[in-house]
Amino acid sequence: MTGFGRATREVAGVGLEVEARSVNHRHLDLRIRMPRALADQEARLKKRVQGMLSRGKVDVTVNLVMGSSEAQLEIDEGIAAQYVDAAARLEARHDLRTGLDVAALLGMPGVTRLVETELDAETLWGPTEESINEAIAGMIAMRATEGESLATEFEGRLTTIENLANQFEARSGEVVEVAKQRLHKRAEQIQREVGLTDEARLHQEIVIAADRLDITEELVRLRSHVDQFRETLIQAGPGEPVGRRLDFLLQELGREANTVGSKANDAPLAQDVVQLKTELERVREQVQNVE
């Protein structure tokens, strides 16, 4: 699921910025970018974020913004002297009159450098931890808003699945009755052709056909999985990841759909099974994004 959160702090005149971003991903793919001063805290931060999230491609970036007062200008006078001496020698040797002014000298490589104030990692960690918590909380809140929209979509598709189950149930009785009539007609045809009939065998064939076409158990389990899917959505919330459980329930729903399809010796029923599988696939695509 997509989300974004940002937090800022100021520590001893140094600006601290934390951004957390996430996009859809089936598993947790975490990337962390830290400033050099906090590099040794990366494992600590990673463990903390992993405890707060379970899915998504997540980027957490921590930046330190130094003020001008936090950096010191250093001049390497030895290097500067070498530049001056080299310029003097070239002027004397080649009769040059250009000269070397101070501004040009300060721009020479190696003459000057800005040295940032060394920061203590432990001093920074407390405010950094607070900022990370705030940024991730903002990201999770955005993901929760998206989750509410997904829940609404799931409910609509679950209702469609239930309606299809009702259609299966209504149609299955007709399918069994058609099978019985077909067997009776076949028995009558055999009797006309050979003058023999076996009522016991006919009854056995009817029972076998009815059992083979009966989808009552599959529909009971299908409805049960739909109910559990709804209950799982209700339980979803911060610290309560449900994505993997929804994945499992979808697998079970798909299993029941396949069984109903294998028993569907009827064109209208087979078409409804195709629609059921289509709905399940649409739900599956979105469930991959659920925490």
Protein Blocks (a to p, Z undefined) as FASTA:
>chain_A
ZZdddddddeehiacdddddddddfbdcddddddfklmmmmmmmmmmmmmmpcbdcdddd
ddddddfklpccdddfklmmmmmmmmmmmmmmnopakbpafklmmmpghkaccddddddf
klmmmmmmmmmmmmmmmmmmmmmmmmmmmmmmmmmmmmmmmmmmmmmmmmmmmmmmmmmm
mmmmmmmmmmmmnopacfklmmmmmmmmmmmmpcklmmmmmmmmmmmmmmmmmmgcehia
fklmmmmmmmmmmmmmmmmmmmmgcfklmmmmmmmmmmmmmmmmmmmmpZZ
